[in-house]
């Protein structure tokens, strides 16, 4: 009765939350198993950004509920954003749920499972479903434990949760709450501990990660709290690379832009959410920047690092989006020449201002615009990859690839590279000459030590 399987939907923050829950459960004596068929307890950590993500989780939970008919001690729980968004109303569709835990209560999961298991083992009749979606002060500080695989060289670290931006399409302020930042000293200690366990690359996570420390920390010599944190992490022995996601264009002040030129461990790879290239749509979305300001940011970042890689988020078919609005988005998309993009068809999220806006765009129009941008992205990615053929890239060796025939790692620009190597190189930065490419990956040869040209 102590075997747990956690299935995660959604973003990297959800992945990090699931890892932290797994670490807490292990510390309490639970076993985390890799396959759902082997578990006694199944937890779905859910996403609410799009309706499709919620429907997938609901469908999965409905299917799993059938296990209770022939496995009465089986425990099923829903965690995370959908739990926070829907709360006890989930029981209307999923009456067999044992546990519903929101985004500020992940650290309570071990205790709730202890109670459920004790009741099962004592033969006590099942009572009411445990539902906990209450806010909790300082809950952001509970996501700090890690489960590291053998020789794991990359890790996510949560530094900030919640969002105060109030984009009209987004449910996150409701599911994650107001902005809350962790103490800087605790983050530095966590990262130092990870480096001591062999982690070479850390990705900092937050709903609006660049808003870190806006409450509670002061600017020092014109340096924002987020950049102060980057500076401190940059000095940790053993760390080779730093990344962060997901920022907001407003967070790219002069100090952060300049950090890419003076902090060599900060990778020249920026996720810069766009959402739309139309100023009219940006206003409707409550995105407080213009296409002109966005393009200036791209130019400023490329001035500091000409080899900067860019990824983005784009929504097509937002209510009221005309063909001209989309043409402007397409033009900006082409101008920036993104290396990666997450392109979404607008999805109504009940409870957001956009859900009741006039001018809802037909599904077929959304799909057409979506496909246009996807084709552009594929073209851009292929062109950028082909330009790397013959170059030598610094690659952090992460381990064997999925097929187990080669090793894989990533460039500073976050491109996946496959190559022949030895296991002893896991965790090392090695030079790889790129010999061929696909749309999504690079392939190359490991150069001898000291040979980089």
GIFENZI-V807779 format. One record per backbone hydrogen bond with DSSP energy under -0.5 kcal/mol. NH is the residue of the N-H (numbers start at 1). CO is the residue of the C=O. E is the energy in kcal/mol with one decimal. If there is no record, write none. Layout:
# GIFENZI-V807779
NH CO E
NH CO E
This chain:
# GIFENZI-V807779
4 2 -0.6
4 31 -3.6
5 41 -2.4
7 5 -0.5
7 43 -2.6
8 6 -0.5
9 45 -2.7
15 11 -1.8
16 12 -2.5
17 13 -2.5
18 14 -2.6
19 15 -2.1
20 16 -2.3
21 17 -2.4
22 18 -2.5
23 19 -2.3
24 20 -2.2
25 21 -2.5
26 22 -2.5
27 23 -2.1
28 24 -1.0
28 25 -0.6
29 26 -1.6
30 25 -2.6
31 2 -2.8
33 4 -2.8
33 31 -0.7
38 35 -1.4
39 36 -1.3
40 3 -2.6
41 3 -2.3
42 75 -2.7
43 5 -2.5
44 77 -2.6
45 7 -2.9
45 43 -0.6
46 44 -0.7
46 79 -2.3
54 50 -1.4
55 51 -2.6
56 52 -2.2
57 53 -1.8
58 54 -2.7
59 55 -2.6
60 56 -2.4
61 57 -2.7
62 58 -2.5
63 59 -2.0
64 60 -2.4
65 61 -2.0
66 62 -0.6
66 63 -0.9
67 64 -2.1
68 65 -1.3
69 66 -1.2
70 66 -0.5
70 67 -0.9
71 67 -1.5
74 71 -2.3
75 40 -2.3
77 42 -2.5
78 99 -2.7
79 44 -3.3
80 101 -1.1
81 46 -1.5
84 80 -2.4
85 81 -2.6
86 82 -2.7
87 82 -0.5
87 83 -2.2
89 86 -1.8
90 87 -1.8
91 88 -1.8
92 89 -1.6
93 89 -0.5
93 90 -1.0
94 90 -2.8
97 94 -1.5
98 76 -2.8
99 76 -1.2
100 130 -2.6
101 78 -2.3
102 132 -2.8
105 102 -1.5
108 105 -2.0
109 106 -1.7
112 108 -2.2
113 109 -2.6
114 110 -2.3
115 111 -1.9
116 112 -2.2
117 113 -2.9
118 114 -2.4
119 115 -2.0
120 116 -2.2
121 117 -2.9
122 118 -1.6
123 120 -1.2
124 119 -2.3
130 98 -2.2
131 129 -0.6
132 100 -2.9
139 136 -1.6
141 138 -1.8
142 139 -1.8
143 140 -0.8
144 142 -1.5
148 146 -0.6
152 149 -1.8
155 201 -1.7
157 203 -2.4
159 205 -2.7
160 205 -1.2
161 180 -2.7
163 177 -2.5
168 285 -1.8
170 167 -1.4
174 171 -1.2
175 171 -1.9
176 172 -3.3
177 172 -0.6
177 173 -1.0
180 161 -2.8
182 159 -2.4
187 183 -1.8
188 184 -2.5
189 185 -2.3
190 186 -2.4
191 187 -2.6
192 188 -2.5
193 189 -2.3
194 190 -2.2
195 191 -2.5
196 192 -1.9
197 193 -0.8
197 194 -0.9
198 195 -1.6
199 194 -2.3
200 153 -2.5
201 153 -2.1
202 241 -1.8
203 155 -2.4
204 202 -0.5
204 243 -2.6
205 157 -2.8
206 245 -1.0
209 206 -0.8
209 246 -2.1
211 208 -2.4
212 209 -1.5
214 211 -1.9
216 214 -0.5
217 213 -1.1
220 223 -2.0
221 219 -0.5
223 220 -1.0
224 222 -0.5
228 224 -2.4
229 225 -2.3
230 226 -2.1
231 227 -2.5
232 228 -1.9
233 229 -2.6
234 230 -2.1
235 231 -0.6
235 232 -0.9
236 233 -1.7
239 236 -1.2
240 200 -3.1
241 200 -2.0
242 265 -2.8
243 202 -2.2
245 204 -2.5
247 271 -0.6
251 248 -2.3
252 249 -1.5
253 251 -1.9
257 253 -2.2
258 254 -2.6
259 255 -1.3
260 256 -0.9
260 257 -0.9
261 258 -1.6
262 258 -0.9
263 259 -2.1
264 262 -0.6
266 263 -2.0
267 242 -2.3
267 265 -0.8
269 267 -2.4
270 309 -3.1
272 270 -0.7
272 311 -3.0
273 271 -0.5
274 313 -1.6
275 313 -3.3
276 274 -1.6
279 277 -0.5
282 278 -2.6
283 279 -2.2
284 280 -1.8
285 281 -2.3
286 282 -0.5
286 283 -1.0
287 282 -3.0
288 286 -0.7
289 287 -2.3
294 290 -2.4
295 291 -2.4
296 292 -1.8
297 293 -2.0
298 294 -2.1
299 295 -2.3
300 296 -2.8
301 297 -2.6
302 298 -2.3
303 299 -1.7
304 300 -1.5
305 301 -2.7
308 305 -2.0
309 268 -2.1
311 270 -2.4
312 340 -1.0
314 342 -2.3
315 275 -2.2
316 344 -2.8
320 359 -3.0
321 318 -2.7
326 322 -2.1
327 323 -2.4
328 324 -1.9
329 325 -1.8
330 326 -3.0
331 327 -2.4
332 328 -2.2
333 329 -2.6
334 330 -2.3
335 331 -2.2
336 332 -2.4
337 333 -1.4
338 333 -0.8
339 310 -2.8
340 310 -1.3
342 312 -2.6
343 341 -0.7
344 314 -3.1
344 342 -0.6
346 316 -2.9
350 348 -0.6
352 349 -1.8
354 168 -2.5
355 352 -1.2
356 353 -1.2
357 354 -1.2
361 317 -0.6
365 362 -0.6
366 362 -2.0
367 363 -2.5
368 364 -2.0
369 365 -2.3
370 366 -2.6
371 367 -2.4
372 368 -1.8
373 369 -1.9
374 370 -2.2
375 371 -2.3
376 372 -1.8
377 373 -2.6
378 374 -2.3
379 375 -2.1
380 376 -2.8
381 377 -3.0
382 378 -2.4
383 379 -2.3
384 380 -2.7
385 381 -2.5
386 382 -2.5
387 383 -1.6
388 384 -0.5
388 385 -1.5
389 386 -1.2
390 434 -3.1
391 388 -2.3
393 391 -0.5
393 432 -2.9
395 393 -0.6
395 430 -2.8
396 410 -1.9
397 395 -0.7
397 428 -2.5
398 396 -0.5
398 408 -2.4
399 408 -1.4
401 406 -2.4
404 401 -1.2
407 419 -3.1
408 399 -3.0
409 417 -1.8
410 396 -1.0
411 415 -2.3
412 394 -0.5
414 411 -1.8
417 409 -3.1
418 442 -2.2
419 407 -2.3
425 422 -2.0
426 423 -1.9
427 397 -3.0
428 425 -2.6
430 395 -2.8
430 428 -0.6
432 393 -2.3
433 445 -2.6
434 391 -2.6
434 432 -0.6
435 443 -2.8
436 443 -1.7
438 441 -2.7
442 416 -2.7
443 436 -2.4
444 418 -2.1
445 433 -2.2
447 431 -2.3
451 448 -2.3
452 450 -0.6
